[in-house]
Amino acid sequence: MKRNDSIDGPGYVNLDASIFKRFSFTERIGGELRADFFDFTNTPHFGNPNGSFGSATFGRVTGAFGERLVRFGARITF
């Protein structure tokens, strides 16, 4: 085991949400409108720190990822 294998990165928290509305056209035909929100709080997700001893960026978190996404959809059921 290498000495720097025990370096842990920051935690990862993600909140997704959905809202939808179902309705009926007739007894047999219905529909649904929906919106899905991924990473609803728009929290940045930071990468792990650099574990290369002797590097100029040793111990630094140099990357972040994640962004809020919204998806809209409609569906007809019969």
N, C-alpha and C positions, 0 to 999 in steps of 0.2 A: 504494500500500500504506500502510495506517495504521500508526502507530508501535506500537500495542499488539496488532497481529495476531500477534506472535511469542510471546505468553505461552502457555506450555504448562501443561496441568494435570497432576495426579499420574497415575501409571501405573494400568493396569487389569489386575488378575490375578484369574482365576476358575478354580475347580477343581470339576468335576462328576464324580460317581461313580454307578455302578449295580451292584447285585447282583441275581442272578436264579438260579432253580433250575428246571431242566426235568425233567420226568418223564413216564412212559408209563402210560396206563391199560390199553390193549391195543396190538396191533401197529399199528393205524391211528389211534388216538386218543391224543393227548398233551396236556400242559398246561405252563404256565409261570407261576410266581409271581415278581414282580420289585418292586424298590424303586429309584427314581431320586432322587438327591440333587443339587439344583442349588445352586451356591455352597456346597459342602460345608464349607469352612473358615469360612463366615460373615464374610468379609472385607468391610469397608465400602468402597464405591466413591465417592470424592469427586468433585465436579464441578470444572469449570475455575474459576480465579480470575476475579474481576470485572475486566474490562479497561477500564472507563469511567473515564478520567482525570478527576479532580475529584470523583468520587463518594466518599461517606463510607466505602464498603466496597471501595475500589480495592485490588486485589491480594489480597483475602481470598477464601477458599473458604467459601461460605455454604450449600452444599447437599451432601447425601450421598444415595445411593440403593442399592438392593440388599438382599436378604434371603434367607435360606436357605429353600428350598422342598423338600418331600419329596412324591413321587408314588408311590403303590402301585398295582399292576395285576395282573390275572390274565387268562390267555388259554387257550382250549381250541383245539387244532388237530386237524383230521381230514382 
